[in-house]
Amino acid sequence: MAEEKKAAPATAKVAVKKTDEKLGFFKRVGKWFRDMKSELKKVVWPTPKQTAKGSLVAIVMMVVCAVVLWGFDSAAQAVVKALINIFA
């Protein structure tokens, strides 16, 4: 017969008592700022080179989108003017 593996004994979990007490306004604001500061320390900020590259990509994409929208607008305007001339 094959040997059966015995399960590890379960460890007792201790429940953490949660207080139902609500913090005051200024304590909540202070806690929020402390939490925000600790989260901002975790952020990996981009280098100036990465920022410049990302900004350049965004500006180029905005210009491309503006040109495409201008082209569609001009084409639609020409179609509307042609229809007005035909039916007027």
N, C-alpha and C positions, 0 to 999 in steps of 0.2 A: 504494500500500500504506500501511496505517496504521502509525504509529510505535509500536513496542512500548515499554512502560515497563520500565525496568531496576530490578531490586530493589536496595534499599540493601544495602551490604555488611554482612555479619553481624559484630557486635562480639564479641570474645572475652570469655567469662565466666570470671572467676577463682573457683575453688572455695575456700570458706573451710574451713580445716582445723579440724576439731572435735577437741578434746582428749578423750580417753577417761578422763581423770583425774576422779575424783569428789571434790567439795568436802567438807570436814570438816563436822561437825554444826553448829558455831557459825557457820561461814561461810554455810551454807545458811539457818540461821535469820535471820542478819543480812540476807542477800539477800532473803529472803521479806518482811521488814519494810520494806526499801527499795522493793521492788516494790509492796507494799501502799500505802505512802505516796504513791508516784507515781501509782497508780491512783486513790486517793482525791482527789488534786488535780484529776483529770479530771471528777469527779462534779459535776453541776449540782444543788445542794441547793435544796429548795423554800423559798419564803418562809414566814414564820409564818402569813400569811393562807391560803396554799395548804394548809399543814399542817392548820390549823383546819378548813378546808372539807372536806378529805379525811377527817378524823377524824369530822366531823359526818355525812358520807355513810355512813361505815362503821357508826356507832352507829345511825343510822336504819334501815339495812338489817338489822342484827342484831335490832332491835326488831320490824321487820316479819316477819322469818323466825320469831322466837320466837312471835309472835301466830298466824301461820299454822300452825306446828307444834302449838301449844296447841289450836287449833281442830280440827285433824285428830285429835289425841289424844282430845279430848273427844267427838268424833263416834264414833270407834272404841270408846271406853269405853261410850257409850250403846248402840251396836249389840251389843256383847258382853253387856251387862247384859240387854238385851231378849231375846237368844237364850237366855241362862241362865234367864230367867223363863218363856220359852215351853217349854223342854224340861225344866225342873226340877219 
